[in-house]
Amino acid sequence: MTDAQIVSEQKKKPSLYKTLFATCIGNALEWFDIAIYAFFASYIARAFFPVKDETLSLIITFASFGISFLIRPIGAIVLGAYADKHGRKASLLASIALMMVGSLMIATMPTFATIGIAAPILILVARLIQGFSAGGEFGSSTAFLVEHFPERKAFIASWQFATQGVSTLMAALFGLILAKTLTEAQIYDWGWRIPFIFGLLIGPVGLYIRRHIDESPTFKAAEKSQQPLKEIVTRQKSLFFIAVGLMVISTAINYMLNYVPTYATKTLGVASSTAYTATVVAGVILTVVTPMVGLLAEKVGRLPLMVGSLVLLLVTVYPGFSLTISYLSPTSLILLIGWLALLKSVYFATVPSMMADIFPVKTRATGMALSYNVAVTVFGGFAPMICTSLISLTGSSLAPSYYLIVVGFMSLFALYKANQLNR
């Protein structure tokens, strides 16, 4: 592509808001499905993983939640490479179609009481399909956004995670409404399926809109890599590990927020309506604050915001959990979850654009997808199971705070290394 052709393409730049909606709707669907699976884990456990010990049943359910994340790096490799070779649009269409298949399976799956051992096996298959599709979503959609609007990359890429806030908010609202309007028996029998059915309605809209978007001039003009994974493994290993490190604290907090309804009701003995209210607050904060921080980053820079939020997290997370448990009430739980959501918003808003800057265009989708999904798989997908197991092993309700402190220091080190790259 000649310089004149690139200039001509840039003059035909699409609408900012249409591009945002087209790319972020798949991300929203992905995180909505993840959130409702985590929020309704105790109901899913009884329906598909029934054992006499409720704690063991819950751990098995969260294990299936975590195991489905193991395929995400494979999805990242396959769909990321597809995006780097054939275009971001092609990969985005494939990922949202696969998400819809997985959602349909979960929404309509007969229970263990009806079809026996086939039920948990098929639920795991559905989660693996969703995990594979989600594996390529972040890298392709973020690359698509920053390549269309490089001058607004901090702001526009922040919407990747603002939509996670929308998804958390919607999932929490479903939980709150169902807890208020249905009996526990009704939710166990059929009510938990309602949000999964709702999620199915989002997919066709996203599929239609994504069919009507174009590739960016930046991608069209860039050199195409035939083996992006090989380039990352042989030449860009350090970039990959830095990108993983940037992600770990944010993904750990995100899954902690999804884990809150189970943690609050099973470990702290809080009413389910209170737990869902706390996650509604978190969803509002993530939705509203994240794009505002993206705008602020354009003026003050990304580094001060990221370092400040990480330091505050490391200093306050243990006292926050301790005070909440010592003075347990709906207010203390909401304040803790709201504080974690606020810190996550400030840090996470700038992570996508920083990750995009780390990788060159020809390996960007693969590099971002793989690093993102390795971080999400190892430090996020298994976070609920790890925290549940730590609480069981230590007998301490403070165990989740220990986990967040460890991954917080990992991200702080990665941020230091990323800053050295940009000098």
SEVEX-432958 format. One line per 8 residues: their letters; for each residue x, y, z of N, C-alpha, C. Coordinates in steps of 0.02 Angstrom, whole numbers, plus 50000, padded with zeros to 5 digits. Layout:
% SEVEX-432958
A = X Y Z X Y Z X Y Z ~ ...
***
This chain:
% SEVEX-432958
MTDAQIVS = 50042 49940 50000 50000 50000 50000 50044 50062 50000 ~ 50031 50108 49952 50070 50170 49947 50049 50220 50000 ~ 50092 50272 50009 50076 50325 50058 50010 50359 50039 ~ 49999 50370 49974 49938 50403 49952 49877 50361 49969 ~ 49884 50295 49961 49828 50250 49977 49813 50250 50052 ~ 49867 50253 50093 49858 50254 50166 49821 50318 50186 ~ 49842 50374 50157 49810 50438 50173 49736 50436 50153 ~ 49723 50406 50094 49654 50400 50071 49612 50357 50118
EQKKKPSL = 49642 50302 50141 49606 50259 50188 49592 50295 50254 ~ 49641 50334 50277 49633 50369 50341 49577 50421 50338 ~ 49567 50449 50277 49513 50498 50270 49445 50465 50277 ~ 49443 50399 50266 49380 50362 50272 49374 50329 50340 ~ 49406 50357 50389 49407 50328 50457 49335 50320 50482 ~ 49319 50263 50511 49250 50251 50534 49234 50291 50596 ~ 49171 50289 50614 49148 50322 50675 49180 50291 50736 ~ 49204 50334 50781 49234 50310 50843 49186 50267 50882
YKTLFATC = 49124 50289 50888 49075 50254 50930 49052 50189 50899 ~ 49045 50188 50832 49026 50125 50799 49082 50074 50807 ~ 49143 50096 50800 49200 50051 50807 49205 50024 50878 ~ 49194 50068 50927 49194 50046 50997 49142 49993 51009 ~ 49081 50007 50986 49026 49960 50999 49039 49893 50965 ~ 49062 49895 50903 49074 49834 50866 49126 49789 50899 ~ 49179 49820 50924 49233 49780 50954 49219 49761 51027 ~ 49187 49805 51063 49178 49793 51135 49119 49747 51151
IGNALEWF = 49072 49738 51105 49014 49698 51120 49033 49624 51131 ~ 49082 49600 51093 49106 49532 51104 49141 49524 51171 ~ 49180 49575 51189 49214 49575 51253 49163 49575 51310 ~ 49109 49614 51301 49056 49617 51351 49022 49550 51359 ~ 49008 49517 51303 48975 49451 51306 49020 49400 51341 ~ 49084 49402 51324 49132 49356 51356 49130 49364 51432 ~ 49136 49426 51455 49141 49437 51527 49074 49429 51563 ~ 49020 49440 51527 48954 49427 51557 48946 49353 51571
DIAIYAFF = 48965 49311 51523 48961 49238 51533 49006 49215 51590 ~ 49066 49244 51594 49113 49226 51647 49085 49246 51715 ~ 49058 49307 51719 49033 49333 51782 48973 49293 51807 ~ 48926 49277 51763 48866 49242 51787 48883 49170 51807 ~ 48932 49140 51774 48952 49073 51794 48981 49075 51865 ~ 49022 49126 51879 49052 49133 51945 48999 49153 51997 ~ 48955 49200 51979 48904 49224 52026 48856 49168 52046 ~ 48839 49125 51998 48789 49072 52012 48822 49004 52022
ASYIARAF = 48885 49006 52045 48924 48944 52053 48891 48895 52100 ~ 48862 48919 52155 48833 48873 52204 48771 48838 52174 ~ 48734 48871 52130 48676 48841 52098 48698 48791 52044 ~ 48749 48811 52006 48776 48767 51954 48806 48704 51985 ~ 48838 48713 52043 48868 48656 52078 48815 48604 52095 ~ 48758 48627 52120 48705 48579 52139 48674 48547 52077 ~ 48669 48585 52022 48636 48559 51962 48679 48509 51924 ~ 48745 48521 51921 48788 48482 51877 48844 48444 51913
FPVKDETL = 48861 48464 51974 48916 48433 52011 48894 48414 52082 ~ 48841 48374 52088 48814 48360 52155 48856 48309 52193 ~ 48882 48330 52251 48915 48285 52298 48891 48302 52368 ~ 48901 48257 52415 48875 48267 52483 48907 48327 52517 ~ 48973 48336 52507 49009 48392 52538 49000 48455 52494 ~ 48964 48505 52520 48950 48565 52480 49013 48603 52461 ~ 49062 48604 52507 49125 48639 52492 49161 48605 52435 ~ 49163 48538 52436 49195 48500 52382 49159 48511 52316
SLIITFAS = 49093 48512 52319 49053 48525 52258 49070 48593 52229 ~ 49077 48643 52273 49093 48711 52251 49163 48714 52221 ~ 49211 48680 52254 49279 48679 52228 49281 48646 52159 ~ 49243 48592 52149 49240 48559 52084 49211 48606 52032 ~ 49160 48644 52051 49129 48692 52004 49180 48745 51984 ~ 49216 48772 52033 49267 48823 52018 49326 48792 51980 ~ 49339 48728 51992 49391 48694 51953 49372 48691 51880 ~ 49308 48676 51866 49285 48675 51797 49288 48746 51768
FGISFLIR = 49276 48796 51810 49283 48866 51790 49355 48880 51770 ~ 49402 48856 51812 49473 48867 51798 49500 48826 51741 ~ 49478 48762 51736 49503 48718 51684 49485 48745 51615 ~ 49426 48775 51609 49406 48803 51545 49453 48858 51522 ~ 49489 48888 51569 49537 48941 51552 49602 48912 51523 ~ 49614 48847 51535 49675 48817 51509 49677 48817 51433 ~ 49618 48818 51401 49616 48817 51328 49622 48888 51300 ~ 49616 48938 51342 49619 49007 51317 49685 49023 51282
PIGAIVLG = 49743 49003 51309 49805 49015 51271 49805 48982 51202 ~ 49772 48924 51197 49768 48891 51131 49725 48934 51084 ~ 49668 48958 51110 49627 49003 51071 49664 49066 51052 ~ 49706 49091 51099 49746 49150 51085 49795 49138 51027 ~ 49826 49080 51028 49874 49063 50975 49839 49056 50908 ~ 49784 49019 50907 49749 49005 50844 49715 49068 50816 ~ 49674 49100 50858 49636 49158 50834 49681 49220 50829 ~ 49732 49225 50872 49779 49281 50867 49819 49277 50802
AYADKHGR = 49844 49217 50787 49881 49208 50724 49836 49220 50664 ~ 49774 49198 50669 49725 49209 50615 49715 49284 50605 ~ 49712 49322 50659 49704 49395 50654 49765 49429 50624 ~ 49824 49405 50642 49885 49435 50614 49896 49418 50541 ~ 49870 49361 50519 49878 49340 50449 49821 49365 50404 ~ 49759 49358 50428 49701 49369 50385 49658 49429 50405 ~ 49674 49460 50460 49637 49520 50479 49603 49515 50546 ~ 49598 49572 50579 49565 49574 50644 49491 49557 50639
KASLLASI = 49458 49581 50585 49387 49571 50576 49369 49497 50572 ~ 49407 49459 50533 49393 49387 50526 49397 49351 50593 ~ 49446 49369 50633 49454 49338 50698 49397 49357 50746 ~ 49377 49421 50743 49323 49444 50786 49257 49410 50771 ~ 49244 49397 50707 49182 49362 50688 49184 49289 50713 ~ 49240 49257 50707 49246 49187 50730 49237 49182 50805 ~ 49267 49228 50843 49264 49223 50916 49193 49233 50942 ~ 49156 49280 50915 49089 49293 50942 49041 49236 50923
ALMMVGSL = 49051 49205 50865 49009 49148 50846 49020 49089 50894 ~ 49083 49076 50912 49098 49022 50959 49071 49036 51028 ~ 49074 49099 51050 49046 49117 51115 48972 49099 51119 ~ 48936 49113 51065 48864 49099 51063 48849 49025 51069 ~ 48890 48983 51038 48882 48910 51042 48888 48887 51115 ~ 48941 48910 51149 48952 48890 51219 48895 48914 51264 ~ 48872 48975 51254 48818 49002 51295 48753 48962 51286 ~ 48739 48944 51223 48679 48905 51209 48680 48837 51244
MIATMPTF = 48738 48806 51245 48745 48740 51278 48731 48746 51352 ~ 48760 48796 51386 48750 48804 51458 48678 48821 51474 ~ 48648 48865 51434 48579 48887 51448 48528 48831 51442 ~ 48542 48782 51399 48492 48730 51386 48512 48661 51412 ~ 48568 48656 51447 48594 48591 51468 48550 48558 51521 ~ 48527 48495 51511 48492 48459 51564 48538 48447 51624 ~ 48510 48440 51683 48549 48433 51744 48575 48362 51753 ~ 48617 48354 51804 48644 48288 51822 48588 48239 51837
ATIGIAAP = 48535 48263 51870 48479 48219 51888 48444 48192 51826 ~ 48449 48227 51770 48414 48207 51709 48456 48162 51664 ~ 48519 48181 51652 48561 48143 51604 48624 48115 51636 ~ 48631 48122 51702 48687 48092 51736 48754 48124 51721 ~ 48806 48082 51715 48875 48106 51708 48885 48147 51644 ~ 48842 48138 51595 48848 48177 51533 48840 48252 51546 ~ 48802 48270 51597 48789 48341 51612 48853 48379 51629 ~ 48892 48358 51680 48953 48395 51695 49004 48393 51638
ILILVARL = 49006 48337 51601 49053 48332 51545 49036 48384 51491 ~ 48972 48389 51475 48950 48435 51423 48956 48508 51446 ~ 48946 48520 51510 48957 48588 51536 49030 48607 51528 ~ 49075 48560 51542 49146 48574 51534 49162 48586 51460 ~ 49132 48548 51415 49143 48559 51343 49120 48629 51323 ~ 49062 48650 51349 49037 48717 51334 49085 48770 51359 ~ 49112 48761 51419 49159 48809 51447 49224 48810 51407 ~ 49244 48752 51381 49305 48749 51340 49294 48787 51274
IQGFSAGG = 49235 48780 51244 49220 48818 51183 49222 48892 51196 ~ 49192 48913 51252 49193 48984 51271 49264 49008 51284 ~ 49303 48965 51318 49372 48984 51333 49414 48992 51271 ~ 49404 48947 51223 49441 48952 51159 49423 49016 51123 ~ 49359 49032 51118 49337 49092 51082 49361 49155 51117 ~ 49357 49155 51184 49380 49214 51222 49455 49224 51216 ~ 49491 49169 51202 49564 49174 51196 49587 49223 51143 ~ 49550 49229 51089 49571 49275 51036 49537 49342 51037
EFGSSTAF = 49488 49351 51080 49447 49412 51079 49486 49474 51099 ~ 49521 49472 51154 49554 49532 51180 49608 49558 51132 ~ 49651 49513 51109 49706 49535 51066 49681 49565 51001 ~ 49633 49531 50968 49608 49556 50904 49570 49621 50912 ~ 49526 49625 50962 49485 49685 50970 49526 49745 50992 ~ 49574 49735 51037 49616 49791 51059 49661 49815 51002 ~ 49690 49768 50965 49731 49787 50908 49690 49827 50857 ~ 49629 49804 50846 49584 49838 50799 49571 49910 50821
LVEHFPER = 49559 49920 50885 49544 49986 50911 49604 50034 50906 ~ 49662 50013 50930 49719 50058 50932 49746 50071 50862 ~ 49735 50024 50816 49759 50035 50747 49713 50082 50708 ~ 49650 50085 50726 49604 50132 50695 49613 50203 50724 ~ 49627 50206 50790 49630 50271 50823 49693 50276 50866 ~ 49753 50275 50836 49816 50276 50874 49823 50340 50915 ~ 49794 50395 50892 49799 50458 50928 49757 50460 50992 ~ 49711 50412 50999 49668 50409 51059 49675 50341 51093
KAFIASWQ = 49733 50310 51087 49740 50240 51108 49726 50228 51182 ~ 49748 50274 51226 49737 50264 51298 49662 50265 51314 ~ 49626 50312 51284 49555 50318 51297 49515 50261 51265 ~ 49527 50249 51200 49486 50200 51165 49499 50129 51190 ~ 49561 50114 51207 49577 50047 51231 49550 50036 51302 ~ 49540 50090 51340 49513 50083 51407 49442 50055 51406 ~ 49407 50063 51350 49339 50037 51344 49337 49961 51343 ~ 49393 49930 51327 49396 49857 51331 49379 49834 51402
FATQGVST = 49402 49871 51451 49390 49851 51520 49331 49886 51551 ~ 49311 49943 51522 49248 49974 51544 49190 49926 51529 ~ 49194 49892 51472 49141 49844 51455 49140 49785 51503 ~ 49197 49769 51532 49198 49718 51585 49157 49742 51645 ~ 49162 49807 51659 49122 49835 51712 49048 49830 51697 ~ 49029 49845 51634 48959 49839 51614 48936 49767 51624 ~ 48977 49720 51604 48959 49649 51610 48952 49628 51683 ~ 48999 49650 51725 48994 49636 51797 48930 49666 51826
LMAALFGL = 48915 49728 51806 48855 49762 51830 48792 49725 51809 ~ 48788 49705 51746 48729 49670 51722 48721 49603 51757 ~ 48776 49566 51765 48773 49501 51798 48752 49508 51871 ~ 48779 49560 51904 48761 49571 51974 48688 49591 51981 ~ 48663 49632 51934 48593 49652 51935 48547 49591 51926 ~ 48567 49546 51882 48529 49485 51874 48527 49446 51940 ~ 48585 49440 51971 48587 49404 52035 48544 49437 52088 ~ 48547 49504 52092 48508 49541 52141 48433 49534 52128
ILAKTLTE = 48413 49543 52065 48342 49538 52048 48315 49468 52061 ~ 48353 49418 52041 48331 49349 52052 48327 49332 52126 ~ 48376 49357 52165 48375 49345 52237 48315 49378 52270 ~ 48292 49434 52243 48236 49471 52271 48168 49444 52249 ~ 48164 49416 52188 48100 49397 52159 48085 49322 52160 ~ 48136 49281 52164 48126 49209 52164 48148 49178 52231 ~ 48120 49121 52246 48142 49084 52304 48208 49048 52287 ~ 48244 49027 52340 48306 48990 52328 48293 48927 52287
AQIYDWGW = 48237 48893 52301 48221 48832 52264 48209 48847 52190 ~ 48175 48903 52175 48163 48921 52105 48228 48938 52069 ~ 48273 48973 52103 48338 48989 52072 48377 48926 52058 ~ 48377 48879 52106 48412 48816 52097 48382 48776 52039 ~ 48315 48776 52034 48281 48736 51983 48290 48763 51912 ~ 48279 48829 51904 48279 48857 51836 48301 48930 51832 ~ 48299 48967 51887 48312 49038 51885 48383 49056 51863 ~ 48432 49014 51880 48501 49028 51862 48512 49028 51787
RIPFIFGL = 48467 48996 51748 48474 48993 51675 48456 49060 51641 ~ 48416 49102 51675 48391 49163 51643 48446 49208 51618 ~ 48498 49225 51658 48550 49268 51631 48589 49238 51573 ~ 48596 49171 51572 48630 49140 51515 48589 49148 51451 ~ 48523 49142 51458 48479 49152 51400 48483 49224 51376 ~ 48485 49271 51423 48492 49341 51405 48557 49353 51366 ~ 48611 49321 51389 48675 49328 51354 48672 49307 51282 ~ 48629 49257 51267 48621 49235 51198 48593 49289 51152
LIGPVGLY = 48555 49336 51181 48525 49389 51141 48577 49439 51117 ~ 48633 49445 51154 48684 49494 51136 48723 49471 51075 ~ 48735 49406 51070 48778 49379 51018 48759 49398 50947 ~ 48696 49386 50925 48678 49402 50856 48687 49475 50838 ~ 48675 49519 50886 48685 49591 50874 48759 49605 50859 ~ 48803 49577 50901 48874 49587 50891 48898 49557 50825 ~ 48872 49498 50808 48892 49466 50746 48872 49509 50685 ~ 48813 49537 50687 48789 49579 50631 48833 49642 50624
IRRHIDES = 48846 49674 50680 48884 49737 50677 48956 49724 50655 ~ 48986 49670 50678 49055 49656 50659 49063 49639 50585 ~ 49010 49617 50554 49013 49604 50482 49020 49668 50441 ~ 49003 49725 50472 49001 49788 50435 49055 49837 50458 ~ 49112 49811 50479 49169 49853 50497 49227 49836 50450 ~ 49273 49883 50442 49331 49874 50397 49396 49871 50436 ~ 49446 49840 50406 49512 49839 50436 49543 49909 50435 ~ 49591 49921 50480 49623 49986 50484 49677 49993 50430
PTFKAAEK = 49692 50054 50407 49747 50064 50360 49814 50041 50388 ~ 49823 50048 50453 49886 50026 50485 49898 49952 50474 ~ 49846 49911 50485 49854 49839 50475 49863 49822 50402 ~ 49825 49854 50358 49831 49840 50286 49901 49855 50260 ~ 49931 49909 50288 49998 49929 50264 50054 49890 50296 ~ 50041 49858 50353 50095 49825 50391 50119 49761 50358 ~ 50182 49744 50371 50209 49680 50350 50173 49625 50387 ~ 50154 49572 50352 50118 49517 50382 50166 49461 50401
SQQPLKEI = 50158 49436 50461 50200 49380 50484 50164 49314 50471 ~ 50197 49267 50440 50168 49201 50428 50173 49155 50489 ~ 50218 49172 50535 50226 49132 50596 50234 49178 50657 ~ 50180 49213 50675 50185 49261 50731 50204 49228 50797 ~ 50180 49168 50809 50197 49134 50872 50271 49119 50875 ~ 50300 49097 50819 50372 49082 50818 50413 49145 50832 ~ 50391 49201 50804 50427 49264 50816 50425 49283 50890 ~ 50368 49273 50921 50361 49290 50992 50405 49245 51035
VTRQKSLF = 50405 49180 51020 50443 49131 51059 50518 49142 51050 ~ 50540 49159 50989 50612 49163 50975 50641 49233 50985 ~ 50601 49285 50972 50628 49353 50972 50595 49400 51022 ~ 50536 49383 51046 50498 49430 51088 50478 49400 51155 ~ 50517 49353 51181 50500 49321 51245 50495 49372 51301 ~ 50542 49419 51304 50542 49468 51359 50480 49512 51355 ~ 50458 49529 51294 50398 49570 51285 50337 49531 51310 ~ 50336 49467 51295 50280 49424 51317 50275 49423 51394
FIAVGLMV = 50331 49412 51428 50329 49406 51502 50312 49473 51534 ~ 50335 49528 51505 50317 49594 51531 50242 49604 51525 ~ 50214 49587 51467 50142 49596 51457 50102 49552 51505 ~ 50124 49491 51517 50090 49448 51567 50092 49481 51635 ~ 50150 49505 51655 50158 49536 51720 50113 49597 51729 ~ 50105 49636 51677 50061 49695 51681 49989 49674 51697 ~ 49969 49616 51673 49900 49594 51679 49882 49561 51745 ~ 49931 49532 51780 49913 49483 51832 49872 49513 51890
ISTAINYM = 49889 49573 51913 49852 49600 51970 49781 49619 51950 ~ 49774 49646 51890 49707 49667 51869 49660 49608 51859 ~ 49686 49556 51828 49644 49498 51817 49628 49462 51883 ~ 49675 49464 51930 49662 49434 51995 49606 49472 52032 ~ 49608 49538 52029 49555 49578 52061 49488 49565 52026 ~ 49489 49561 51960 49427 49551 51923 49392 49487 51944 ~ 49431 49434 51950 49400 49370 51969 49384 49368 52043 ~ 49418 49408 52083 49399 49416 52152 49329 49448 52157
LNYVPTYA = 49317 49497 52114 49251 49529 52113 49197 49480 52093 ~ 49212 49436 52044 49164 49385 52024 49153 49333 52079 ~ 49204 49325 52120 49203 49275 52174 49166 49300 52236 ~ 49154 49365 52239 49125 49397 52299 49059 49365 52321 ~ 49009 49353 52277 48947 49324 52301 48957 49258 52338 ~ 49001 49215 52311 49014 49151 52343 49053 49161 52408 ~ 49106 49202 52406 49147 49215 52465 49105 49246 52521 ~ 49064 49295 52504 49025 49330 52555 48971 49286 52586
TKTLGVAS = 48939 49245 52545 48884 49203 52572 48910 49140 52606 ~ 48959 49107 52576 48983 49043 52603 49034 49051 52659 ~ 49078 49101 52653 49132 49109 52703 49113 49159 52757 ~ 49083 49215 52738 49067 49268 52786 48996 49264 52812 ~ 48954 49225 52779 48885 49218 52802 48841 49278 52788 ~ 48858 49317 52738 48819 49376 52720 48761 49356 52674 ~ 48706 49391 52677 48649 49377 52634 48668 49386 52561 ~ 48640 49344 52518 48657 49347 52446 48639 49414 52416
STAYTATV = 48585 49445 52438 48566 49510 52411 48618 49563 52426 ~ 48649 49559 52486 48703 49606 52504 48764 49595 52460 ~ 48781 49532 52450 48839 49516 52408 48830 49542 52337 ~ 48770 49532 52310 48757 49556 52242 48755 49633 52239 ~ 48732 49664 52292 48733 49737 52294 48805 49763 52291 ~ 48850 49730 52326 48921 49750 52325 48949 49744 52255 ~ 48931 49692 52219 48957 49683 52152 48924 49732 52102 ~ 48862 49752 52116 48831 49804 52075 48870 49869 52082
VAGVILTV = 48888 49886 52143 48928 49946 52155 48994 49941 52117 ~ 49026 49883 52120 49090 49873 52084 49080 49881 52009 ~ 49025 49855 51983 49012 49861 51912 49002 49933 51891 ~ 48968 49972 51931 48958 50043 51916 49025 50080 51915 ~ 49066 50066 51964 49132 50099 51969 49175 50081 51908 ~ 49178 50017 51892 49219 49995 51835 49194 50026 51769 ~ 49129 50031 51762 49100 50058 51700 49113 50132 51692 ~ 49105 50170 51747 49109 50243 51744 49181 50268 51748
VTPMVGLL = 49219 50240 51795 49286 50267 51809 49337 50248 51755 ~ 49332 50188 51727 49383 50164 51680 49393 50210 51620 ~ 49340 50228 51583 49352 50274 51526 49372 50344 51548 ~ 49351 50366 51608 49373 50431 51634 49449 50430 51646 ~ 49474 50375 51672 49546 50368 51682 49582 50366 51615 ~ 49551 50333 51565 49580 50333 51498 49588 50403 51470 ~ 49539 50446 51482 49544 50516 51461 49599 50552 51500 ~ 49602 50540 51566 49652 50572 51608 49722 50551 51587
AEKVGRLP = 49730 50488 51567 49796 50463 51547 49823 50500 51486 ~ 49778 50523 51443 49800 50562 51385 49832 50628 51405 ~ 49816 50652 51465 49842 50717 51488 49902 50710 51535 ~ 49898 50662 51582 49951 50657 51633 49998 50598 51621 ~ 49981 50555 51573 50023 50497 51561 49997 50435 51597 ~ 50018 50377 51574 49993 50314 51602 50030 50294 51665 ~ 50096 50305 51668 50137 50278 51722 50117 50303 51791 ~ 50106 50369 51802 50088 50391 51869 50024 50359 51895
LMVGSLVL = 49975 50350 51851 49912 50320 51870 49921 50247 51889 ~ 49960 50211 51851 49969 50139 51863 50010 50127 51926 ~ 50064 50164 51935 50105 50155 51995 50067 50174 52058 ~ 50031 50230 52055 49994 50253 52113 49941 50203 52135 ~ 49904 50175 52087 49851 50127 52105 49881 50062 52133 ~ 49937 50040 52106 49969 49979 52131 49994 49987 52202 ~ 50027 50043 52215 50053 50055 52283 49996 50059 52333 ~ 49943 50094 52315 49885 50098 52360 49855 50029 52373
LLVTVYPG = 49853 49987 52323 49826 49920 52332 49869 49880 52382 ~ 49935 49881 52372 49979 49843 52415 49976 49866 52488 ~ 49965 49930 52498 49963 49958 52565 49896 49945 52600 ~ 49841 49942 52561 49774 49941 52592 49737 49874 52589 ~ 49759 49827 52547 49718 49767 52537 49711 49725 52600 ~ 49766 49714 52637 49761 49673 52698 49720 49709 52752 ~ 49735 49772 52767 49692 49806 52816 49619 49809 52795 ~ 49608 49816 52730 49539 49819 52706 49500 49755 52720
FSLTISYL = 49530 49698 52705 49497 49634 52719 49489 49624 52794 ~ 49541 49642 52832 49540 49633 52905 49484 49674 52937 ~ 49479 49736 52918 49427 49780 52947 49357 49756 52926 ~ 49350 49735 52863 49285 49711 52840 49261 49651 52880 ~ 49307 49604 52892 49289 49544 52929 49277 49559 53004 ~ 49317 49605 53031 49309 49622 53102 49245 49660 53116 ~ 49225 49702 53068 49164 49742 53076 49117 49727 53018 ~ 49100 49663 53012 49062 49640 52954 48992 49670 52954
SPTSLILL = 48976 49700 52897 48910 49728 52886 48902 49739 52811 ~ 48841 49751 52787 48833 49767 52716 48875 49827 52695 ~ 48881 49877 52738 48920 49937 52721 48994 49921 52715 ~ 49022 49883 52762 49093 49869 52760 49111 49826 52699 ~ 49067 49778 52681 49079 49737 52622 49077 49780 52558 ~ 49028 49823 52553 49022 49866 52494 49081 49913 52488 ~ 49105 49940 52545 49164 49985 52543 49226 49948 52519 ~ 49236 49886 52543 49294 49848 52522 49292 49833 52447
IGWLALLK = 49236 49809 52424 49230 49791 52353 49234 49853 52309 ~ 49203 49907 52332 49207 49970 52295 49278 49996 52289 ~ 49316 49990 52343 49386 50013 52343 49428 49971 52295 ~ 49420 49905 52296 49456 49863 52249 49437 49879 52177 ~ 49374 49891 52164 49351 49909 52097 49380 49975 52074 ~ 49386 50024 52120 49413 50089 52103 49488 50083 52084 ~ 49526 50046 52124 49597 50037 52110 49606 49999 52044 ~ 49564 49949 52033 49568 49911 51970 49554 49956 51911
SVYFATVP = 49504 50001 51917 49487 50046 51863 49545 50091 51844 ~ 49579 50118 51894 49634 50164 51881 49692 50127 51848 ~ 49708 50068 51872 49764 50030 51844 49747 50000 51776 ~ 49689 49967 51772 49672 49928 51714 49657 49970 51652 ~ 49634 50032 51663 49615 50074 51606 49671 50084 51556 ~ 49733 50086 51581 49790 50101 51538 49828 50039 51515 ~ 49811 49981 51542 49848 49920 51524 49841 49900 51451 ~ 49781 49902 51421 49775 49879 51351 49819 49919 51303
SMMADIFP = 49819 49985 51309 49859 50026 51263 49934 50015 51274 ~ 49954 50003 51337 50024 49990 51351 50045 49922 51322 ~ 50001 49873 51327 50016 49807 51297 50020 49812 51222 ~ 49977 49852 51192 49979 49861 51119 50044 49894 51097 ~ 50070 49940 51137 50133 49973 51121 50193 49925 51125 ~ 50187 49875 51167 50243 49829 51177 50258 49788 51114 ~ 50205 49766 51078 50214 49722 51021 50208 49760 50955 ~ 50249 49741 50904 50243 49771 50837 50178 49747 50804
VKTRATGM = 50155 49783 50753 50091 49769 50720 50087 49697 50696 ~ 50141 49671 50667 50137 49605 50635 50128 49547 50684 ~ 50144 49558 50748 50132 49506 50798 50086 49530 50854 ~ 50055 49588 50845 50019 49620 50900 49960 49579 50925 ~ 49918 49555 50879 49858 49518 50901 49878 49453 50938 ~ 49927 49417 50909 49950 49355 50942 49983 49370 51008 ~ 50028 49420 51009 50064 49436 51071 50018 49458 51127 ~ 49971 49502 51110 49924 49526 51161 49878 49470 51184
ALSYNVAV = 49851 49432 51136 49805 49379 51154 49838 49326 51198 ~ 49899 49306 51180 49933 49253 51217 49953 49277 51287 ~ 49982 49336 51292 50003 49361 51358 49943 49374 51403 ~ 49891 49403 51374 49830 49416 51411 49800 49352 51439 ~ 49795 49301 51396 49761 49240 51416 49802 49196 51461 ~ 49868 49198 51455 49910 49163 51504 49899 49193 51573 ~ 49899 49260 51576 49888 49294 51640 49819 49278 51668 ~ 49768 49282 51625 49699 49269 51647 49691 49196 51669
TVFGGFAP = 49721 49150 51632 49715 49079 51648 49748 49062 51715 ~ 49811 49083 51723 49849 49063 51782 49828 49103 51844 ~ 49821 49168 51836 49810 49211 51895 49738 49233 51905 ~ 49696 49222 51854 49626 49242 51860 49579 49184 51862 ~ 49581 49141 51812 49534 49086 51808 49534 49040 51868 ~ 49593 49029 51897 49597 48986 51955 49594 49024 52021 ~ 49586 49091 52018 49585 49131 52079 49529 49110 52127 ~ 49466 49100 52103 49415 49078 52150 49431 49012 52183
MICTSLIS = 49456 48964 52144 49473 48899 52172 49532 48905 52221 ~ 49582 48945 52203 49640 48955 52247 49618 48986 52312 ~ 49576 49038 52308 49554 49072 52369 49510 49027 52412 ~ 49465 48989 52380 49423 48942 52417 49467 48890 52452 ~ 49517 48865 52417 49562 48814 52445 49605 48844 52501 ~ 49630 48906 52491 49671 48938 52543 49631 48949 52607 ~ 49569 48970 52599 49526 48981 52658 49516 48915 52694 ~ 49504 48861 52655 49493 48796 52686 49555 48770 52720
LTGSSLAP = 49614 48781 52690 49677 48756 52718 49700 48795 52779 ~ 49694 48862 52775 49719 48905 52829 49667 48920 52883 ~ 49604 48911 52865 49551 48929 52911 49544 49004 52920 ~ 49577 49043 52876 49575 49116 52882 49535 49146 52825 ~ 49488 49190 52842 49449 49226 52792 49489 49280 52757 ~ 49551 49293 52781 49594 49344 52752 49636 49318 52694 ~ 49631 49253 52680 49673 49222 52628 49671 49257 52561 ~ 49613 49282 52537 49612 49316 52472 49658 49377 52470
SYYLIVVG = 49668 49411 52526 49712 49470 52526 49785 49451 52516 ~ 49805 49393 52542 49874 49370 52531 49888 49359 52457 ~ 49840 49330 52424 49847 49316 52352 49855 49382 52313 ~ 49814 49432 52329 49817 49495 52293 49884 49531 52305 ~ 49911 49525 52365 49976 49558 52380 50032 49527 52337 ~ 50032 49461 52332 50085 49427 52293 50082 49449 52220 ~ 50023 49447 52190 50019 49465 52118 50028 49540 52108 ~ 50013 49580 52159 50024 49652 52155 50098 49669 52146
FMSLFALY = 50140 49636 52183 50213 49647 52176 50238 49623 52108 ~ 50209 49570 52082 50228 49547 52016 50213 49600 51962 ~ 50155 49630 51966 50136 49682 51917 50179 49745 51925 ~ 50198 49761 51986 50239 49820 51998 50308 49811 51964 ~ 50335 49751 51968 50399 49737 51936 50392 49740 51859 ~ 50338 49712 51833 50327 49713 51761 50318 49785 51736 ~ 50286 49827 51775 50277 49897 51756 50344 49933 51752 ~ 50389 49917 51798 50457 49945 51797 50493 49925 51732
KANQLNR = 50487 49862 51712 50520 49837 51652 50488 49868 51589 ~ 50422 49876 51589 50388 49906 51532 50409 49978 51523 ~ 50418 50013 51578 50439 50083 51575 50509 50089 51546 ~ 50552 50041 51562 50620 50042 51533 50618 50032 51457 ~ 50570 49992 51432 50564 49981 51360 50546 50045 51323 ~ 50505 50087 51356 50480 50147 51323 50529 50206 51326 ~ 50583 50198 51361 50631 50254 51367 50671 50263 51302
***
